[in-house]
Amino acid sequence: MRRMKSFAGYAAAVLLAAIVIMTAGCAGGKTPTLSGESNPHFNSRDAAFIATGGEAGGPGVPPPNPAGESNESGESDESGGGGSPVADNDSDGAEAEGGVGNDFDDLEANDEFDDFDDFDEFDEFDDFGDFDEFDEFDRHDEDVFDPLRRYNRAMTTFNDRFYLWIMEPTASGYAKVMPEPVRSSIQRFFKNLGYPVRLVNNTLQLKGGAVLEETSRFLINSTMGVAGLFDPATSHFGLEARNEDFGQTLGHYGLGGGFHVVLPFFGPSNVRDSFGILVDGFLDPVYYIEGIYPGLAIKGGEGLNYASLNLGEYERLTADAIDLYIFLRNAYEQNREKQIAE
């Protein structure tokens, strides 16, 4: 119904414009000038009619009004036989200006606007009435057992601000004064130093091949690689690190992660993996240097060095997150499941 009203309004507007043009032309004593540039319906039939000054210009062209023959208003045509035709009000201007109205007849014949009737049976926007991505997001969120939700959200915000406001600017400044090759060597040194953690957990999971590979890597990188500053085990011998931690070991034997926990500075975790971090701490040589606090300071330096090698990764990871906490929680849990399955 709205489309019919819109089309009727459009036709009425065009018809009114045609009447105004004819009236202005008659008032000036001459036929209004039509051109192909100003009138999209201008055709050769109209041109022939205008060129002959009102004489028949071809098939379908209305004949001129005979001299002295009066129109329905009672006024005679003073132009004689060569005057401009006067629109017949009863015909609603159908033949005005030599065929402008006929174009509307062609539109009615083609009935091209009937194509829009197909939309009565299809409305793509109605499909969204049954789907709300945010409701679906909330329902999925409610299915997860998360008793520490409020704490976790607060700690996620804290960690996010700490990284963006403190860690990343510091790491960026550190990267400017410390060449990347040096920072990469420091990262390799700490990775080589973590051999005991990987050795014990690969052994506990009965992965004999990984134990041999890790031991070979440690011996090669500690000697040829100058205490792990370089990694010839990978570049020359193709030996890749087999990263395993105690949380993965517990998961390997079927222990679930439990509810989610966000740790200060460490980020997303769960009950199983938090306990695993504690156990792995007793295997890390860093904490045996001078005690727990110097060890924590050294691990903090390692984290700063790692961040300097991965500037911008956190922003790219979380750029499209609708809910930062839910996004990080789900990403962590899915990644841990994948690591345990490997």
C-alpha positions in Angstrom: 0.0 0.0 0.0 2.9 2.4 0.8 4.5 1.7 -2.5 1.2 2.4 -4.4 0.9 5.7 -2.5 4.5 6.6 -3.3 4.0 5.9 -7.0 0.7 7.8 -7.1 2.4 10.8 -5.5 5.3 10.6 -8.0 2.9 10.5 -10.9 0.9 13.4 -9.5 4.1 15.5 -9.0 5.3 14.9 -12.6 1.8 15.6 -14.0 1.7 18.9 -12.0 5.1 19.9 -13.4 3.9 19.2 -16.9 0.9 21.4 -16.5 3.0 24.2 -15.0 5.4 24.0 -18.0 2.5 24.1 -20.5 0.8 27.0 -18.7 4.1 29.0 -18.7 4.6 28.3 -22.4 1.1 29.2 -23.4 1.2 32.4 -21.3 4.4 33.4 -23.2 2.8 32.8 -26.5 5.1 30.0 -27.5 5.5 26.3 -27.1 7.8 25.3 -24.2 11.2 24.2 -25.4 12.0 20.6 -24.8 15.4 19.0 -25.1 16.9 15.6 -24.5 19.1 17.0 -21.7 16.3 18.5 -19.6 13.6 15.9 -20.3 14.5 12.2 -20.0 11.3 11.2 -21.9 12.2 13.4 -24.9 12.3 11.3 -28.1 12.3 11.6 -31.9 8.5 11.8 -32.0 8.6 14.9 -29.8 11.4 16.5 -31.9 9.4 15.9 -35.1 6.3 17.5 -33.6 8.2 20.6 -32.4 10.1 20.9 -35.7 6.9 21.0 -37.7 5.4 23.7 -35.5 2.5 21.5 -34.5 2.1 19.6 -37.8 1.9 15.9 -37.8 5.4 14.7 -37.3 4.9 11.0 -37.6 2.8 8.1 -36.4 1.0 8.7 -33.2 1.6 12.5 -33.2 -1.6 14.5 -32.3 -2.9 16.7 -35.1 -2.8 20.4 -34.7 -5.8 22.3 -33.4 -7.8 23.7 -36.4 -8.1 27.5 -36.6 -11.1 28.9 -34.9 -11.9 25.7 -33.2 -12.7 26.3 -29.5 -11.5 24.2 -26.7 -13.6 23.1 -23.7 -13.0 26.4 -21.9 -14.8 28.3 -24.6 -11.8 30.2 -25.8 -10.8 30.0 -29.5 -7.2 29.2 -30.6 -5.8 32.5 -31.7 -2.8 31.0 -33.3 -4.7 29.7 -36.3 -3.7 26.3 -37.6 -0.1 26.5 -36.4 -0.5 27.2 -32.7 0.5 25.0 -29.8 -1.9 22.3 -28.7 -3.8 23.0 -25.5 -3.9 20.3 -22.9 -7.2 18.5 -22.5 -8.0 18.8 -18.8 -10.3 15.8 -18.9 -7.5 13.6 -20.2 -5.3 14.7 -17.2 -2.6 15.9 -19.6 -2.1 12.5 -21.1 -1.3 13.9 -24.5 0.4 17.1 -23.3 3.5 18.3 -25.2 3.4 15.6 -27.8 3.7 12.4 -25.8 4.9 13.2 -22.3 1.8 11.5 -21.0 2.3 8.6 -23.3 5.4 7.7 -21.5 3.2 7.1 -18.4 1.1 4.8 -20.5 4.3 2.9 -21.4 5.1 2.6 -17.7 1.7 1.3 -17.0 2.0 -1.2 -19.9 5.4 -2.4 -18.6 4.2 -2.3 -15.0 7.8 -2.4 -13.9 6.9 -1.3 -10.4 5.2 -4.7 -9.9 8.7 -6.1 -9.3 8.6 -4.5 -5.9 5.7 -6.7 -4.9 8.2 -9.5 -4.5 9.4 -7.8 -1.3 6.0 -8.5 0.3 7.1 -12.1 0.7 10.6 -11.3 1.9 11.9 -8.9 4.5 15.5 -9.6 5.5 15.3 -7.4 8.5 12.5 -9.5 10.0 15.1 -12.4 10.3 17.0 -10.4 12.9 14.0 -10.2 15.1 14.6 -13.8 16.2 18.4 -13.3 16.8 20.2 -11.1 19.2 24.0 -11.7 19.2 24.3 -10.0 22.6 21.6 -12.2 24.1 23.3 -15.3 22.6 26.6 -14.0 24.1 25.0 -13.6 27.5 23.4 -17.1 27.4 26.8 -18.6 26.6 28.4 -16.7 29.4 25.8 -18.0 31.9 26.6 -21.6 31.0 30.2 -21.2 32.4 30.7 -21.9 36.1 32.5 -18.7 37.2 32.0 -18.0 40.9 34.8 -15.4 41.0 33.3 -13.4 38.1 33.3 -10.0 39.9 36.8 -10.4 41.2 38.0 -11.7 37.8 36.5 -8.7 36.0 38.1 -6.3 38.4 41.5 -8.0 38.1 41.2 -8.1 34.3 40.7 -4.4 34.3 43.6 -3.9 36.6 45.9 -6.1 34.5 44.7 -4.3 31.3 45.4 -0.9 32.7 48.8 -2.0 34.1 49.9 -3.3 30.8 48.7 -0.4 28.7 49.7 2.3 31.1 52.9 0.9 32.6 54.2 -2.2 31.0 53.9 -1.3 27.4 55.3 2.3 27.6 58.2 0.9 29.7 58.8 -1.9 27.2 58.6 0.6 24.3 61.3 2.8 25.9 63.4 -0.3 26.7 63.1 -1.4 23.1 64.5 2.0 21.9 67.6 1.7 23.9 68.2 -2.0 23.7 68.8 -3.5 20.2 66.5 -6.2 19.1 69.3 -8.9 18.7 70.3 -8.3 22.3 66.7 -8.6 23.5 66.2 -11.8 21.4 69.3 -13.3 23.0 68.0 -12.5 26.5 64.8 -14.2 25.6 66.6 -17.3 24.4 68.7 -17.3 27.6 65.6 -17.4 29.8 64.0 -20.1 27.6 67.1 -22.3 27.9 67.1 -21.7 31.7 63.6 -23.2 31.9 64.8 -26.6 30.8 64.2 -28.3 34.2 60.5 -27.3 34.1 60.0 -28.8 30.6 62.2 -31.9 31.4 60.2 -32.8 34.5 56.8 -32.3 33.0 57.6 -34.2 29.8 58.9 -37.0 31.9 55.8 -37.1 34.1 53.7 -37.3 30.9 55.8 -40.2 29.7 56.9 -38.4 26.5 60.2 -40.1 26.0 60.9 -38.5 22.6 60.3 -35.0 24.0 62.6 -35.7 26.9 65.4 -36.7 24.6 64.8 -33.7 22.4 64.7 -31.2 25.3 67.9 -32.7 26.8 69.7 -32.4 23.4 68.5 -28.8 23.0 69.8 -27.9 26.4 73.2 -29.4 25.9 73.7 -27.9 22.4 72.4 -24.4 23.3 74.3 -24.3 26.6 77.6 -25.0 24.8 77.5 -24.0 21.2 74.8 -21.4 21.9 76.9 -19.7 24.7 74.6 -20.4 27.7 71.5 -20.2 25.6 72.1 -16.8 24.1 71.8 -18.4 20.7 69.7 -21.3 19.5 71.8 -23.5 17.2 69.6 -26.5 18.3 66.8 -25.1 16.2 68.7 -23.4 13.5 71.2 -26.1 12.8 69.7 -29.3 14.1 66.0 -28.7 13.8 65.2 -29.5 17.5 62.1 -27.6 18.6 61.3 -26.9 22.3 58.6 -29.1 23.9 56.9 -26.7 26.2 55.1 -28.4 29.1 54.1 -27.2 32.5 52.6 -28.8 35.5 49.1 -27.6 34.7 49.3 -29.4 31.4 50.6 -32.5 33.2 47.5 -32.5 35.5 45.3 -31.9 32.5 47.0 -34.7 30.6 45.8 -37.1 33.3 42.3 -35.9 33.1 42.1 -33.2 35.8 39.8 -30.4 34.8 40.7 -26.8 35.1 38.1 -25.9 37.7 36.7 -22.4 37.8 38.5 -19.5 36.1 40.9 -17.3 38.1 42.6 -14.1 36.9 46.0 -13.7 38.6 47.6 -10.3 39.2 50.2 -9.5 36.5 50.1 -13.2 35.3 46.6 -12.8 33.7 44.0 -15.5 32.9 44.3 -18.9 34.7 42.2 -21.4 36.5 42.5 -23.4 39.7 44.5 -26.3 38.2 46.9 -24.0 36.3 47.4 -21.7 39.3 48.5 -24.6 41.3 50.7 -25.7 38.4 52.5 -22.3 38.4 53.3 -22.8 42.1 54.8 -26.2 41.5 56.8 -25.1 38.4 58.2 -22.3 40.6 60.1 -24.9 42.6 61.6 -26.2 39.4 62.7 -22.8 38.0 66.4 -22.1 38.7 65.8 -18.4 38.8 64.2 -18.6 42.2 67.2 -20.4 43.7 69.7 -17.6 42.9 69.2 -15.3 46.0 65.6 -16.0 47.1 62.0 -15.4 46.2 62.1 -11.6 45.8 65.2 -11.3 43.6 63.7 -14.2 41.6 60.5 -12.3 41.1 62.4 -9.2 40.1 64.3 -11.3 37.5 61.1 -12.8 36.2 59.6 -9.3 35.9 62.6 -8.3 33.8 62.0 -11.4 31.6 58.4 -10.3 31.2 59.5 -6.8 30.2 61.9 -8.1 27.7 59.2 -10.4 26.2 56.8 -7.5 26.0 59.4 -5.4 24.1 59.6 -8.2 21.5 55.8 -8.3 21.1 54.7 -4.7 21.1 51.2 -4.2 19.8 50.2 -7.9 19.9 47.9 -7.4 22.9 46.0 -4.6 21.2 45.6 -6.6 18.0 44.4 -9.6 20.0 41.8 -7.6 22.0 40.8 -5.0 19.3 37.4 -6.6 18.4 36.6 -7.9 21.9 33.0 -7.0 22.9 33.7 -8.0 26.6 37.4 -8.1 27.4 37.1 -10.4 30.4 34.9 -13.0 28.6 37.1 -12.8 25.5 40.3 -13.4 27.4 38.8 -16.1 29.6 37.5 -18.1 26.6 40.7 -17.6 24.6 42.7 -18.9 27.5 40.6 -21.9 28.2 40.5 -22.9 24.6 44.2 -22.5 24.2 44.9 -24.6 27.3 42.6 -27.4 26.0 44.5 -27.4 22.7 47.9 -27.5 24.5 46.9 -30.4 26.7 45.5 -32.3 23.7 48.8 -32.0 21.8 
